[in-house]
Amino acid sequence: MTPAELASQIRAVLVDAAAAGDVALALEDVPEPKVERPRQREHGDWATNIAMQLAKRAGTNPRALAELLAARLTGSDGIAAAEVAGPGFLNIRLEAGAAGDLARAIVEAGSAYGRNDALAGHVVNLEFVSANPTGPLHIGHTRWAALGDDLVRLLRASGAAVTPEYYINDAGSQMDKFAASILARATGQEVPEGGYQGEYITELAQKVLAEHPALPQLPREEALVVARDTGYRLQMAEIEQTLADFNVHFDVYFSERELHDGGAVAQAVARLREQGHVYDADGAVWLRTTDFGDDKDRVLIRADGTPTYFAADAAYYLSKKDRDFPEKIYLLGADHHGYVGRLKAIVACAGDDPERNIEILIGQLVSVAGVRQSKRAGNIIELRDLIDRIGTDPVRYTLARYPADSPLTLDAEKLREHNLDNPVYYVQYAHARTRNVARNAEAHGVTREDFEPAALDHPADGELLGELSRFPDVVARAARLREPHRVARYLEELAAAYHTWYGQCRVTPRGEDAVEASHRARLMLNDAVTQVIANGLDLLGVSAPERM
């Protein structure tokens, strides 16, 4: 019996009691109860406070309602006992067969186990990374690359429709500097002051020359356009490949330049003016963001007629709104706290609700010990260097297991260690061990046929089943709270429970002993652990190895 099945059974009892007139509840007032594992396992397999939630509405006291539920639940399908505790808690003990059947349910559900509908109906645009296309991705982009993708996976697993989006900052002076830097290297000159340094610029220049051998002979303005556009395309291709190697994928790459070229920025200013929040002063065009909590009004169009970055931000928000994304999540770096107020002010000026239509998450910086700065890119550590030196799995898992708002230092040498002190190795090793157990079981003639859930009668079986049952709720809560680290920490607890179970319960018979029901049942339980660890690691963009 899964937690969801038990919750449905409790609700059915409440509905029956309401229909019979035993409790003064309208059927539409009966919610799906929330069931949780008791802190002390001797209190039972599951507990619910539904009686405390509904007692006032039902015109009774919590303990009386809990006693009514306990009497109706005890002895019903799969429930061995239901007992009232404290002011109205209901502790439930399942029959051994009902508890053990969770293992089969997990195996049959496969990759769908853990998926839930907690966020069904939510339509979300989730923007993250959005690095300038003027150089390689580096350590400053790494945390949100991992956690942003984790959130996409978690939100989708919880029923939301999510579009991951990368905003390409391909407009403005930085692109002019990028073009000038490439052209300088392509023509054997020094990079101009304020331009981009690093061997990667020389590499880009060589590639641009390979595609456009006549570049040095072109008029300068034409040559700059060729250098910018070709260098931009090549650099974005490298960024996309690095992200793919980091198991990060975007549905949309949105160009800031296209906002300007397509007239969206000018249209945004006009739309905001129609809303009554735009005014002219000192030759510039301003947005009255102070009406909505910003510390000062913001310039949209400078006195010289050029739009500001803020104007592009406003146009970009309106684009997301026009593309029918009611919920917009922005993942910003540690130095972007000042953006929160102004982004929320844009939302309000656009006629939306800053508390509902936008969510801004700020991530703290990550540092790395044991990886040299990139010679290729100059004074930075590239994400590519981390992938090559440490590996995608250790980096992604480690970034996932800490809250985004906590500073973090990665120790390259420790992350590469193959021992149980390394959390990613510990969890992946548990998965590999489950696969080895399954292979050994097959060699000894143990199969999952004739599964008898009641044979899972050892206390360690119960502990492991309890951990497995928590997974859907962990996924839903991690998605709601935007906290992928909850999944990582859960996987470590599950791995610990599995390693303990492995030391106490056998899946294969000893010597020449015959295969018994307990062996078949524990193979099913073993394989359920395989599935849940694989599902959890997939939510973190981490592989589940068959062997280690």
C-alpha positions as CSV (number, residue, x, y, z in Angstrom):
1,M,0.0,0.0,0.0
2,T,1.4,3.4,-1.0
3,P,0.9,6.5,1.1
4,A,-1.4,7.8,-1.6
5,E,-3.5,4.7,-1.4
6,L,-3.7,4.9,2.3
7,A,-4.7,8.5,2.2
8,S,-7.5,7.7,-0.3
9,Q,-8.7,4.9,2.0
10,I,-8.9,7.3,5.0
11,R,-10.8,9.8,2.9
12,A,-13.2,7.0,1.8
13,V,-13.9,6.2,5.4
14,L,-14.6,9.9,6.1
15,V,-16.9,10.2,3.1
16,D,-18.8,7.1,4.2
17,A,-19.1,8.5,7.7
18,A,-20.4,11.8,6.4
19,A,-22.9,10.0,4.0
20,A,-24.2,8.0,7.0
21,G,-24.7,11.1,9.1
22,D,-22.1,10.0,11.7
23,V,-20.1,13.2,11.2
24,A,-21.5,16.6,10.2
25,L,-19.4,17.1,7.0
26,A,-20.4,17.9,3.5
27,L,-18.7,15.5,1.0
28,E,-17.0,18.5,-0.7
29,D,-15.5,19.4,2.7
30,V,-13.5,16.2,3.0
31,P,-9.9,16.8,1.8
32,E,-7.3,14.2,0.9
33,P,-5.7,13.4,4.2
34,K,-1.9,13.9,4.6
35,V,-0.1,10.8,5.9
36,E,3.4,10.9,7.3
37,R,5.8,8.5,8.9
38,P,5.7,8.8,12.7
39,R,8.9,10.1,14.3
40,Q,8.9,7.0,16.5
41,R,8.3,3.8,14.5
42,E,6.8,2.0,17.4
43,H,3.8,4.3,17.1
44,G,3.0,2.6,13.8
45,D,3.7,2.7,10.1
46,W,1.8,6.0,9.3
47,A,0.2,8.9,11.1
48,T,-2.3,11.6,10.2
49,N,-3.8,14.6,11.9
50,I,-6.9,14.8,9.7
51,A,-9.2,14.5,12.7
52,M,-7.6,17.6,14.2
53,Q,-8.0,19.4,10.9
54,L,-11.7,18.6,10.5
55,A,-13.0,18.4,14.0
56,K,-14.3,21.9,14.3
57,R,-15.9,21.8,10.8
58,A,-17.5,18.5,11.8
59,G,-18.9,19.9,15.0
60,T,-17.0,17.6,17.3
61,N,-13.7,17.4,19.1
62,P,-10.5,16.0,17.5
63,R,-10.1,13.0,19.7
64,A,-13.7,11.9,19.2
65,L,-13.4,12.1,15.4
66,A,-10.1,10.3,15.5
67,E,-11.7,7.5,17.6
68,L,-14.5,7.2,15.0
69,L,-12.0,6.9,12.2
70,A,-9.9,4.4,14.2
71,A,-12.9,2.1,14.7
72,R,-13.8,2.2,11.0
73,L,-10.2,1.7,9.8
74,T,-9.1,-1.1,12.1
75,G,-9.4,-4.4,10.3
76,S,-10.3,-2.8,6.9
77,D,-8.4,-3.7,3.8
78,G,-4.6,-3.8,4.6
79,I,-4.9,-2.1,8.0
80,A,-4.0,-4.1,11.0
81,A,-4.7,-1.4,13.6
82,A,-5.5,2.3,14.0
83,E,-4.9,4.0,17.4
84,V,-5.6,7.4,18.7
85,A,-2.8,9.3,20.3
86,G,-2.6,12.7,22.1
87,P,-5.2,15.3,21.3
88,G,-6.4,13.5,18.1
89,F,-3.5,12.1,16.1
90,L,-4.3,8.8,14.3
91,N,-1.5,6.2,14.2
92,I,-2.0,3.4,11.7
93,R,-0.2,0.0,11.5
94,L,-0.5,-1.8,8.2
95,E,-0.7,-5.5,7.7
96,A,2.6,-7.0,6.7
97,G,1.3,-7.8,3.2
98,A,-0.1,-4.3,2.6
99,A,3.2,-2.7,3.8
100,G,5.3,-5.0,1.7
101,D,3.2,-4.5,-1.4
102,L,4.8,-1.0,-1.8
103,A,7.9,-2.8,-3.2
104,R,5.9,-4.2,-6.1
105,A,4.1,-0.9,-6.7
106,I,7.4,0.9,-7.1
107,V,8.8,-1.7,-9.5
108,E,5.6,-1.7,-11.6
109,A,5.6,2.2,-11.6
110,G,9.2,2.3,-12.8
111,S,10.4,5.8,-13.7
112,A,6.9,7.2,-12.8
113,Y,7.3,6.5,-9.1
114,G,7.8,9.7,-7.3
115,R,5.9,11.8,-9.8
116,N,3.0,13.6,-8.4
117,D,0.4,16.3,-9.2
118,A,1.3,18.8,-6.5
119,L,1.9,21.5,-9.1
120,A,-0.6,20.4,-11.8
121,G,-2.0,23.3,-13.7
122,H,1.1,25.5,-13.1
123,V,2.6,26.9,-16.3
124,V,6.1,28.2,-15.7
125,N,8.9,29.9,-17.6
126,L,12.2,29.2,-15.8
127,E,15.1,31.3,-16.9
128,F,18.6,30.5,-15.7
129,V,22.3,30.7,-16.7
130,S,21.8,33.4,-19.4
131,A,25.5,34.1,-19.6
132,N,26.9,36.6,-22.1
133,P,27.9,34.9,-25.3
134,T,31.3,36.6,-25.2
135,G,33.2,33.8,-23.6
136,P,33.0,30.3,-22.1
137,L,30.8,29.4,-19.2
138,H,32.7,29.6,-15.9
139,I,32.3,28.8,-12.2
140,G,30.0,31.8,-11.7
141,H,27.4,30.1,-14.0
142,T,27.9,26.6,-12.7
143,R,25.6,26.6,-9.7
144,W,22.5,27.8,-11.5
145,A,23.2,25.6,-14.4
146,A,22.9,22.6,-12.1
147,L,20.1,23.9,-9.8
148,G,18.1,25.4,-12.6
149,D,18.0,22.2,-14.4
150,D,17.2,20.3,-11.2
151,L,14.2,22.7,-10.7
152,V,13.0,22.1,-14.2
153,R,13.1,18.3,-13.6
154,L,11.4,18.6,-10.1
155,L,8.7,20.9,-11.3
156,R,7.9,18.7,-14.2
157,A,7.9,15.6,-11.9
158,S,5.3,17.4,-9.8
159,G,2.9,18.1,-12.7
160,A,3.9,21.6,-13.8
161,A,4.4,22.6,-17.4
162,V,7.9,24.1,-17.5
163,T,9.8,25.9,-20.3
164,P,13.5,26.3,-19.4
165,E,14.8,29.4,-21.2
166,Y,18.3,30.9,-21.7
167,Y,18.3,34.7,-22.3
168,I,21.2,35.5,-24.6
169,N,22.6,38.9,-23.8
170,D,23.7,39.5,-27.4
171,A,23.1,43.3,-27.6
172,G,25.0,46.3,-26.3
173,S,28.5,47.4,-25.9
174,Q,29.9,44.0,-24.8
175,M,29.1,42.6,-28.2
176,D,31.0,45.5,-29.8
177,K,34.0,44.8,-27.6
178,F,33.7,41.0,-28.4
179,A,33.8,41.7,-32.2
180,A,36.7,44.1,-31.9
181,S,38.7,41.6,-29.8
182,I,38.2,38.8,-32.4
183,L,39.0,41.1,-35.3
184,A,42.2,42.3,-33.6
185,R,43.4,38.7,-33.1
186,A,42.4,37.8,-36.6
187,T,44.5,40.6,-38.0
188,G,47.5,40.1,-35.7
189,Q,46.8,43.2,-33.5
190,E,46.5,43.6,-29.8
191,V,43.1,43.4,-28.2
192,P,41.9,47.0,-27.7
193,E,41.6,48.4,-24.2
194,G,38.6,47.0,-22.4
195,G,38.3,44.1,-24.8
196,Y,38.2,40.4,-24.1
197,Q,41.5,38.6,-23.3
198,G,42.3,34.9,-23.2
199,E,43.3,32.2,-25.6
200,Y,39.7,31.5,-26.5
201,I,39.5,34.8,-28.4
202,T,42.5,33.7,-30.5
203,E,40.8,30.3,-31.1
204,L,37.6,32.1,-32.1
205,A,39.6,34.4,-34.4
206,Q,41.2,31.4,-36.1
207,K,37.9,29.8,-36.7
208,V,36.4,33.0,-38.0
209,L,39.3,33.3,-40.4
210,A,38.8,29.7,-41.5
211,E,35.2,30.5,-42.5
212,H,36.0,34.0,-43.9
213,P,39.6,34.1,-45.2
214,A,39.0,37.5,-46.7
215,L,38.2,39.1,-43.3
216,P,41.4,41.2,-43.0
217,Q,40.7,42.8,-46.4
218,L,37.1,43.8,-45.6
219,P,36.3,47.4,-44.6
220,R,36.5,47.7,-40.8
221,E,32.8,48.1,-40.2
222,E,31.9,45.1,-42.4
223,A,34.7,43.1,-40.8
224,L,33.4,43.8,-37.3
225,V,29.9,42.6,-38.3
226,V,31.4,39.3,-39.7
227,A,33.6,38.9,-36.5
228,R,30.7,39.6,-34.2
229,D,28.1,37.3,-35.9
230,T,30.5,34.4,-36.6
231,G,32.2,34.6,-33.2
232,Y,28.8,34.8,-31.5
233,R,27.5,31.7,-33.3
234,L,30.7,29.7,-32.6
235,Q,30.7,30.8,-28.9
236,M,27.1,29.9,-28.4
237,A,27.6,26.5,-30.0
238,E,30.4,25.9,-27.4
239,I,28.2,27.1,-24.6
240,E,25.3,24.8,-25.7
241,Q,27.7,21.8,-26.0
242,T,29.2,22.5,-22.5
243,L,25.7,22.6,-21.1
244,A,24.7,19.4,-22.8
245,D,27.8,17.7,-21.4
246,F,26.6,19.0,-18.0
247,N,23.2,17.4,-18.6
248,V,21.5,20.8,-18.9
249,H,19.0,21.4,-21.7
250,F,17.0,24.5,-22.7
251,D,13.8,24.5,-24.7
252,V,14.3,28.2,-25.7
253,Y,17.3,30.4,-26.4
254,F,15.9,33.9,-26.5
255,S,17.9,36.7,-28.1
256,E,18.1,40.1,-26.5
257,R,19.2,41.5,-29.9
258,E,16.0,40.3,-31.5
259,L,14.0,42.3,-28.9
260,H,15.7,45.4,-30.1
261,D,15.7,44.6,-33.8
262,G,12.1,43.5,-33.8
263,G,10.9,46.7,-32.1
264,A,9.8,44.9,-28.9
265,V,11.7,47.4,-26.6
266,A,9.9,50.4,-28.2
267,Q,6.6,48.6,-28.0
268,A,7.2,47.8,-24.3
269,V,7.8,51.4,-23.5
270,A,4.6,52.4,-25.3
271,R,2.6,49.7,-23.5
272,L,3.9,50.8,-20.1
273,R,3.1,54.4,-21.0
274,E,-0.5,53.3,-21.7
275,Q,-0.6,51.8,-18.2
276,G,0.2,55.3,-16.8
277,H,3.6,54.5,-15.4
278,V,5.9,56.2,-17.9
279,Y,6.9,59.8,-17.8
280,D,9.5,62.1,-19.5
281,A,12.0,64.1,-17.6
282,D,15.5,65.7,-18.4
283,G,15.2,64.5,-22.0
284,A,14.9,60.8,-20.9
285,V,12.0,58.4,-20.6
286,W,11.4,57.0,-17.1
287,L,9.4,54.2,-15.5
288,R,7.8,55.2,-12.2
289,T,8.9,52.1,-10.3
290,T,8.9,53.9,-6.9
291,D,5.1,53.5,-6.9
292,F,5.7,49.8,-6.4
293,G,8.5,49.7,-3.9
294,D,11.6,50.4,-5.9
295,D,14.1,52.7,-4.3
296,K,14.2,55.0,-7.3
297,D,12.5,55.5,-10.7
298,R,14.3,53.8,-13.6
299,V,15.4,55.2,-17.0
300,L,14.0,53.3,-20.0
301,I,15.3,55.5,-22.8
302,R,18.4,57.8,-22.2
303,A,18.5,61.4,-23.3
304,D,20.5,60.3,-26.4
305,G,17.7,58.0,-27.5
306,T,19.4,54.7,-26.6
307,P,17.4,52.2,-24.5
308,T,18.8,51.0,-21.2
309,Y,19.3,47.4,-20.1
310,F,16.2,48.0,-17.9
311,A,14.1,48.7,-21.0
312,A,15.2,45.4,-22.4
313,D,14.3,43.7,-19.1
314,A,10.8,45.2,-19.3
315,A,10.4,44.1,-22.9
316,Y,11.6,40.6,-22.0
317,Y,9.1,40.3,-19.2
318,L,6.3,41.4,-21.4
319,S,7.4,38.9,-24.0
320,K,7.1,36.1,-21.4
321,K,3.7,37.4,-20.5
322,D,2.6,37.5,-24.2
323,R,3.8,33.9,-24.6
324,D,1.3,32.8,-21.9
325,F,3.6,32.1,-19.0
326,P,1.6,33.1,-15.9
327,E,4.5,32.2,-13.6
328,K,8.0,33.4,-14.4
329,I,11.0,32.2,-12.3
330,Y,14.3,34.1,-12.6
331,L,17.5,32.5,-11.2
332,L,20.0,35.3,-10.5
333,G,23.5,35.4,-9.3
334,A,24.8,36.5,-5.9
335,D,25.4,40.1,-7.1
336,H,21.9,40.6,-8.4
337,H,20.0,41.4,-5.1
338,G,19.4,44.9,-6.5
339,Y,17.4,43.5,-9.4
340,V,14.7,42.1,-7.2
341,G,12.9,45.3,-6.5
342,R,13.1,46.7,-10.0
343,L,11.9,43.4,-11.6
344,K,8.9,43.2,-9.3
345,A,8.2,46.9,-10.1
346,I,8.2,46.0,-13.9
347,V,5.6,43.2,-13.1
348,A,3.4,45.7,-11.2
349,C,3.7,48.3,-13.9
350,A,2.7,45.7,-16.4
351,G,-0.5,45.1,-14.5
352,D,0.5,41.8,-13.0
353,D,0.9,40.6,-9.4
354,P,4.5,40.6,-8.2
355,E,3.7,38.0,-5.6
356,R,2.2,35.5,-8.1
357,N,3.5,36.2,-11.6
358,I,7.2,36.4,-10.8
359,E,9.6,34.6,-8.5
360,I,13.3,35.6,-8.1
361,L,15.8,33.2,-6.6
362,I,19.3,34.4,-5.7
363,G,22.2,31.9,-5.6
364,Q,25.4,32.3,-3.6
365,L,28.8,32.0,-5.2
366,V,30.8,28.8,-5.5
367,S,34.5,28.5,-5.2
368,V,36.7,25.5,-6.2
369,A,39.8,24.1,-4.5
370,G,42.1,21.9,-6.6
371,V,41.2,23.1,-10.1
372,R,43.5,25.6,-11.9
373,Q,42.2,28.7,-13.5
374,S,41.8,28.4,-17.2
375,K,44.8,29.4,-19.4
376,R,42.4,29.4,-22.3
377,A,39.9,31.9,-20.9
378,G,42.2,33.9,-18.7
379,N,41.5,34.6,-15.1
380,I,38.5,32.2,-14.6
381,I,37.7,28.5,-13.9
382,E,35.7,27.2,-16.8
383,L,32.7,24.9,-16.4
384,R,34.4,22.7,-19.0
385,D,37.5,22.5,-16.7
386,L,35.2,21.2,-13.9
387,I,33.6,18.6,-16.2
388,D,37.0,17.4,-17.4
389,R,38.8,17.5,-14.1
390,I,36.0,16.3,-11.7
391,G,33.2,15.0,-13.8
392,T,29.6,16.0,-14.3
393,D,28.1,13.6,-11.7
394,P,30.2,14.8,-8.7
395,V,29.8,18.4,-9.5
396,R,26.1,18.3,-10.2
397,Y,25.4,16.2,-7.1
398,T,27.4,18.3,-4.8
399,L,25.8,21.5,-6.1
400,A,22.4,19.9,-5.6
401,R,22.9,18.8,-2.0
402,Y,23.3,22.3,-0.5
403,P,20.7,25.2,-0.4
404,A,21.3,27.7,-3.1
405,D,21.6,30.6,-0.7
406,S,24.6,29.0,1.2
407,P,28.2,29.8,0.1
408,L,29.9,26.6,-1.2
409,T,33.5,25.5,-1.8
410,L,34.0,22.4,-4.0
411,D,37.0,20.3,-3.1
412,A,38.1,18.7,-6.4
413,E,40.2,16.0,-4.9
414,K,37.6,14.9,-2.4
415,L,34.9,14.8,-5.1
416,R,37.0,12.5,-7.2
417,E,37.5,10.0,-4.3
418,H,35.9,6.6,-4.6
419,N,35.0,6.0,-1.0
420,L,31.9,6.1,1.1
421,D,32.8,9.5,2.6
422,N,32.1,11.0,-0.8
423,P,28.3,11.6,-0.9
424,V,27.8,11.1,-4.6
425,Y,29.9,7.9,-4.6
426,Y,27.9,6.7,-1.5
427,V,24.6,7.1,-3.3
428,Q,25.8,5.8,-6.7
429,Y,27.5,2.8,-4.9
430,A,24.2,1.9,-3.3
431,H,22.6,1.8,-6.7
432,A,25.4,-0.3,-8.1
433,R,25.1,-2.6,-5.1
434,T,21.4,-3.2,-5.8
435,R,22.2,-4.1,-9.4
436,N,24.9,-6.5,-8.2
437,V,22.5,-8.1,-5.8
438,A,20.0,-8.6,-8.6
439,R,22.7,-10.2,-10.8
440,N,23.6,-12.6,-8.0
441,A,20.0,-13.4,-7.4
442,E,19.5,-14.3,-11.0
443,A,22.6,-16.6,-10.8
444,H,21.1,-18.4,-7.8
445,G,17.7,-18.8,-9.4
446,V,15.9,-16.1,-7.4
447,T,13.2,-14.3,-9.3
448,R,10.4,-11.9,-8.4
449,E,7.7,-14.4,-9.4
450,D,5.2,-15.5,-6.7
451,F,6.0,-12.3,-4.7
452,E,4.6,-12.6,-1.2
453,P,4.7,-9.1,0.4
454,A,4.0,-10.5,3.8
455,A,7.4,-12.2,3.7
456,L,9.0,-8.8,4.2
457,D,8.7,-9.3,8.0
458,H,12.2,-8.3,9.2
459,P,12.4,-4.9,11.0
460,A,15.0,-3.8,8.4
461,D,12.5,-4.6,5.7
462,G,10.0,-2.2,7.4
463,E,12.6,0.5,7.8
464,L,13.6,0.3,4.1
465,L,9.9,0.3,3.0
466,G,9.3,3.4,5.1
467,E,12.2,5.2,3.4
468,L,10.9,4.2,0.0
469,S,7.4,5.4,0.8
470,R,8.7,9.0,1.5
471,F,10.0,9.6,-2.0
472,P,6.9,11.1,-3.7
473,D,6.4,13.5,-0.8
474,V,10.1,14.5,-0.9
475,V,9.8,15.3,-4.6
476,A,6.7,17.3,-4.2
477,R,8.1,19.3,-1.3
478,A,11.4,19.9,-3.1
479,A,9.5,21.2,-6.1
480,R,7.2,23.5,-4.0
481,L,10.0,25.0,-2.0
482,R,12.5,25.1,-4.9
483,E,15.0,23.1,-2.9
484,P,16.6,20.3,-4.8
485,H,18.9,19.5,-1.9
486,R,16.0,17.7,-0.2
487,V,16.2,15.0,-2.9
488,A,19.9,14.6,-2.5
489,R,19.7,14.3,1.3
490,Y,16.8,11.9,1.0
491,L,18.9,9.7,-1.4
492,E,21.7,9.6,1.2
493,E,19.2,8.5,3.9
494,L,17.8,5.8,1.6
495,A,21.3,4.6,0.7
496,A,22.1,4.3,4.4
497,A,18.9,2.4,5.1
498,Y,19.7,0.1,2.1
499,H,23.3,-0.6,3.3
500,T,21.9,-1.5,6.8
501,W,19.3,-3.8,5.2
502,Y,21.9,-5.4,3.0
503,G,23.8,-6.4,6.1
504,Q,20.8,-7.9,7.9
505,C,18.6,-9.5,5.2
506,R,19.5,-12.0,2.5
507,V,18.2,-12.0,-1.1
508,T,20.0,-15.2,-2.1
509,P,19.9,-18.6,-0.1
510,R,23.0,-19.8,1.7
511,G,24.9,-22.7,0.2
512,E,22.6,-25.4,-1.1
513,D,19.5,-24.0,0.8
514,A,16.3,-23.7,-1.3
515,V,14.9,-20.4,-2.6
516,E,12.2,-19.3,-0.2
517,A,9.5,-16.7,-0.3
518,S,11.6,-14.3,1.7
519,H,14.3,-14.3,-1.0
520,R,11.8,-13.5,-3.7
521,A,10.2,-10.8,-1.7
522,R,13.6,-9.2,-0.8
523,L,14.6,-9.3,-4.5
524,M,11.5,-7.2,-5.2
525,L,12.4,-4.8,-2.4
526,N,16.0,-4.6,-3.6
527,D,14.8,-3.7,-7.1
528,A,12.4,-1.1,-5.7
529,V,15.5,0.6,-4.1
530,T,17.2,0.4,-7.5
531,Q,14.3,2.2,-9.1
532,V,14.0,5.0,-6.5
533,I,17.7,5.8,-6.4
534,A,17.7,5.9,-10.2
535,N,14.6,8.2,-10.2
536,G,16.1,10.5,-7.6
537,L,19.5,10.8,-9.3
538,D,17.8,11.5,-12.6
539,L,16.0,14.4,-10.9
540,L,19.4,15.8,-10.1
541,G,20.9,15.2,-13.6
542,V,23.2,12.5,-12.2
543,S,23.7,9.0,-13.6
544,A,22.9,5.7,-11.8
545,P,25.7,3.3,-12.6
546,E,25.2,-0.4,-13.0
547,R,28.7,-1.2,-11.6
548,M,31.4,0.6,-9.6
